[in-house]
Structure formats: C-alpha cells, structure tokens
C-alpha cells in the first residue's frame, strides 16, 4: 500500500471507532462511574499494549522526550478522556461527537503556537465559523430549538482543547518515538492517573454489575477497540500527515456518533443541531484546506 494512503486510512479507522465510542460509553456510564470506567478501560488496554510492545521489541519506557510524553499521557489520554466521559455522563452522545469535532481547530491553534506554523486570515475566519456552530448547537439566543448548554458541553470543550494539544505534541516527538511506544507509555500513565479517582468512586456503584453481558461488551469495545487499536491508528496517522490535514479526519466522529446515538440511544436531533454541525464541519474543513 502506498504511503499516501496509509495516513488517511489509519486516521479514518481511529475516528470511526471513536464515533461509536460515544454511544458505547453513554450506555456503560449509566452503570459505571466515569473515572472507574476510565481506569478499567486503560488498565485492560495497558496490559494488551505492554504485551504487544514486548512481542515487537519496543522499549516501553522512553529514553528521550520524557517530558513531552508525560504531557501526552496526562493531558491527552487522562484529562481529555476524563472530561469526555464526564461530559457524556452529563449530556448526550451526539452532542459529544459534535462538540469534540472542534479538536482540529484547537489542534491548528497549538500547531501555530508549538510548531511555529503561520496563521492566516482564512484560518481565523474558519475558527470563528466553527465556534458559531457550537453556539447554535448548544442554544444560541434566537435559536430556540438549540440543545441546552449544560455542564456536559463545557467538559466536551475542555476535552476537545486537550485533544488538540496532545495531537500536536505527538507530532512534535514523531522523529524519535514510535507510535506503539507513544501509545503504550501514554496509556500506562493514564492508568496510574485514573486509579486514585476510581478508588474514590468504589462506593458509588455495584461491582457485581460488571458481570452483565452488555456491560462486558461495552468495556471490551472501549478497552481494545477505542483505546488499543484506535489510539495506535491515530498516533500512526499523525506521524504520516501534517497536523492540519490529520485533523480533517475528525469529521467521521460526529457523523458516526450522531447516527448511532439516534439509532441506538433514540437521541433527538434538532434542526439547530444539523445547522450548527454544518457550520462546525465547514469551519474545520476551511482550517484544513487553508493549510494546503
């Protein structure tokens, strides 16, 4: 397979898997508290990734860029996903899929700040356009059909910002660290970060609920597909493409997440949701196109 196709395929696979993750996590979070679900997901993924790294002969502990990789684990894998899980608990799957599609906009901003890329007037207009879409989706005055702005939406915005930051940091260390090492080390750190919060939530749920088949399947999807496989694919894709172009593939998240949220969770999609989503996607598209 040609190099030109590998990047888009890796990124498309990751974004598609994450689109389904909103629906799966929304179901699981009805039973398991957010940080507990995050810890279980990361623990299972960490075990798998350590085994994979051993088989591949990849050093688990990095020898360089340790500070940057620590930030990737903290901000990208732990805090971003924690904010996303809390947002999903407080809001809806389709709202999460759309709001976090702003990640490429933040990614472009951090690429300018960290990697020294130039910002153009067209990019500024595109960013404003995308944020206008967020306001419409979340209930801009005058759009009475808008979904209500709530604390869940705020957590989604934090998740999108941190995700953009993590993606640029991954590109920054691309020359010296392999995608598997980035993924493994980041997941191990996120597992450790989430452990004390999961311990604090022990009294908030019944551990016996884990034996239910739907919950077990949800956890397996979150741990092995949306963490082990999707994170590796995303990190691999980031190394093969520029930050602006790679963000384009987040388009698949709101599409998959919204459709599945409607079909499986029976979530209502208002007219303003579609108009706002269109503005967000147009804004992100123009940011990506401006970098060509």
Beta strands, then each sheet from edge to edge (+ up, - down):
end
